[in-house]
Amino acid sequence: MKMIKNIFYGMVAVGLLAMATDCGSPPPDKNTETLLDAQAKLKRDLEMYEDTWSRFLKGDTAIVNKDRFQEDVVVVTEEGDLVGIEACKNFYMNYLIGFSDIEFTIIDVLGQGDRLVKHWNFKGTHTGEFFGMPASGNKLNLSGTTLVTMKDGKIAKEQDFFDVMSMVKQLTAGDVNADGTSPGVL
C-alpha cells in the first residue's frame, strides 16, 4: 500500500510539474496554423491592393505591372472583359486623363480567401476626355464597390459597381450636353 501511495504522489508531482512548465500543452493543430496563414495572406493582399490603387490615382501609373497584377488580369466591363496588364492600365487611365483634383478614398476593404470587396469614393473635376465624354468642368462625387480576385498575392480580376446614371448626370449637368454641345445649340 505504501508503494502505491508513493507512486500516486510521484504521478501527482509529475503532473503538477508538467502543468507548471506547460509541457503538457499540445502543439497548435493544423487548422489553427492554416487559419493564421490565411489571415496573414489576406492582410498582405489588402495592404498591397490599397497601396496599388492609392499610388496609381496619385499618378504613379508604373505601379500597374507584373509585380502587382497577374499577366492575364481581367477587368470586367459592360462592353466585355478586358484582359492583360496593359488593357487594365489603359482602362483606369481614363480616370487620370478625365479628371483633375482627384480625391480617391478607400472607405473599407473586406476580404476572405482570395476575394476582396472594396468600398470606395471618387471625387474630381471633369477636365479631360473620360471614356469618350468631352470635358465638362463639372465635379464628380461617386461611390461604389469593386469585387476583386487575388491570385498568388497579385490582382487577378476586378469588377466595379456604381450608379452609372448618377455619374452621367453629374458630368453632363450644366453647360455641356451629353453629346458635347452647349444647351440651346443645334
URVEN-V549376 format. One record per residue. N is the residue number from 1. SS is DSSP state (helix for helix, strand for strand, loop for the rest). PHI is phi in radians with two decimals (* if undefined). NEAR is the number of other C-alpha atoms within 12 Angstrom. Layout:
n=<N	N>
ss=<SS	SS>
phi=<PHI	PHI>
near=<NEAR	NEAR>
This chain:
n=<1	2	3	4	5	6	7	8	9	10	11	12	13	14	15	16	17	18	19	20	21	22	23	24	25	26	27	28	29	30	31	32	33	34	35	36	37	38	39	40	41	42	43	44	45	46	47	48	49	50	51	52	53	54	55	56	57	58	59	60	61	62	63	64	65	66	67	68	69	70	71	72	73	74	75	76	77	78	79	80	81	82	83	84	85	86	87	88	89	90	91	92	93	94	95	96	97	98	99	100	101	102	103	104	105	106	107	108	109	110	111	112	113	114	115	116	117	118	119	120	121	122	123	124	125	126	127	128	129	130	131	132	133	134	135	136	137	138	139	140	141	142	143	144	145	146	147	148	149	150	151	152	153	154	155	156	157	158	159	160	161	162	163	164	165	166	167	168	169	170	171	172	173	174	175	176	177	178	179	180	181	182	183	184	185	186>
ss=<loop	helix	helix	helix	helix	helix	helix	helix	helix	helix	helix	helix	helix	helix	helix	helix	helix	helix	helix	helix	helix	loop	loop	loop	loop	loop	loop	loop	loop	helix	helix	helix	helix	helix	helix	helix	helix	helix	helix	helix	helix	helix	helix	helix	helix	helix	helix	helix	helix	helix	helix	helix	helix	helix	helix	helix	loop	loop	loop	loop	helix	helix	helix	loop	loop	loop	loop	loop	strand	strand	strand	strand	strand	strand	strand	strand	loop	loop	loop	loop	loop	strand	strand	loop	helix	helix	helix	helix	helix	helix	helix	helix	helix	helix	helix	helix	helix	helix	strand	strand	strand	strand	strand	strand	strand	strand	strand	strand	strand	strand	strand	strand	loop	loop	strand	strand	strand	strand	strand	strand	strand	strand	strand	strand	strand	strand	loop	loop	loop	strand	loop	loop	strand	loop	loop	loop	loop	loop	strand	strand	strand	strand	strand	strand	strand	strand	strand	strand	strand	strand	strand	loop	loop	strand	strand	strand	strand	strand	strand	strand	strand	strand	loop	helix	helix	helix	helix	helix	helix	helix	helix	helix	loop	loop	loop	loop	loop	loop	loop	loop	loop	loop	loop	loop	loop	loop>
phi=<*	-1.11	-1.14	-1.12	-1.09	-1.14	-1.13	-1.05	-1.11	-1.14	-1.17	-1.09	-1.09	-1.11	-1.08	-1.11	-1.11	-1.10	-1.18	-1.18	-1.73	1.10	-1.19	-1.49	-1.27	-1.27	-1.16	-1.00	-1.40	-1.08	-1.10	-1.15	-1.09	-1.10	-1.10	-1.12	-1.11	-1.13	-1.14	-1.15	-1.11	-1.07	-1.07	-1.09	-1.06	-1.06	-1.12	-1.12	-1.09	-1.06	-1.09	-1.03	-1.32	-1.11	-1.21	-1.05	-1.32	-1.67	1.89	-1.47	-1.28	-1.19	-1.21	-1.47	-2.59	-1.23	-1.34	-2.04	-2.23	-1.10	-1.07	-1.84	-0.91	-2.08	-1.94	-1.45	-2.26	-1.06	-1.48	2.28	-1.31	-1.79	-2.14	1.89	-1.10	-1.13	-1.11	-1.10	-1.07	-1.08	-1.06	-1.33	-1.09	-0.97	-1.25	-1.24	-1.29	-1.42	-2.34	-2.00	0.94	-1.19	-2.16	-2.00	-2.13	-1.57	-1.26	-2.83	-2.31	-2.09	-2.69	-2.69	1.10	-1.71	-1.97	-2.17	-2.23	-1.87	-1.79	-2.34	-2.39	-2.12	-2.24	-3.12	-1.82	-1.35	-1.91	-2.48	-1.14	-2.25	0.85	1.52	-1.55	-1.13	-1.01	-1.97	1.39	-1.35	-1.54	-2.08	-2.33	-2.26	-2.03	-2.96	-2.32	-2.28	-1.57	-2.22	-2.00	-1.82	-2.57	0.95	1.36	-2.17	-1.31	-1.93	-2.78	-2.42	-2.51	-1.59	-2.29	-2.79	-1.42	-1.11	-1.09	-1.07	-1.09	-1.09	-1.07	-1.13	-1.40	-1.88	-1.20	1.70	-1.42	-2.23	-1.39	-1.06	-1.54	1.62	-1.55	-1.41	-1.01	1.44	-1.90	-1.69>
near=<7	8	9	10	11	12	13	14	14	14	14	14	14	17	17	15	14	15	14	12	11	13	13	13	12	10	11	11	11	11	11	12	13	14	16	16	15	20	19	18	24	29	23	23	34	32	23	26	41	30	21	27	34	24	21	28	33	23	24	18	25	21	26	35	24	21	20	32	36	26	24	24	31	31	33	24	20	11	8	11	19	25	23	25	30	24	24	34	33	22	30	28	26	26	35	33	29	31	35	28	24	27	27	30	26	27	17	20	26	27	27	21	26	27	30	34	31	29	25	27	25	30	28	31	27	34	24	24	22	30	20	16	26	27	33	33	27	28	28	33	28	29	25	27	25	30	29	35	32	31	26	21	28	34	38	35	33	35	28	27	24	22	16	17	14	17	26	27	20	27	37	28	25	19	20	24	24	23	19	22	18	16	14	10	10	8>
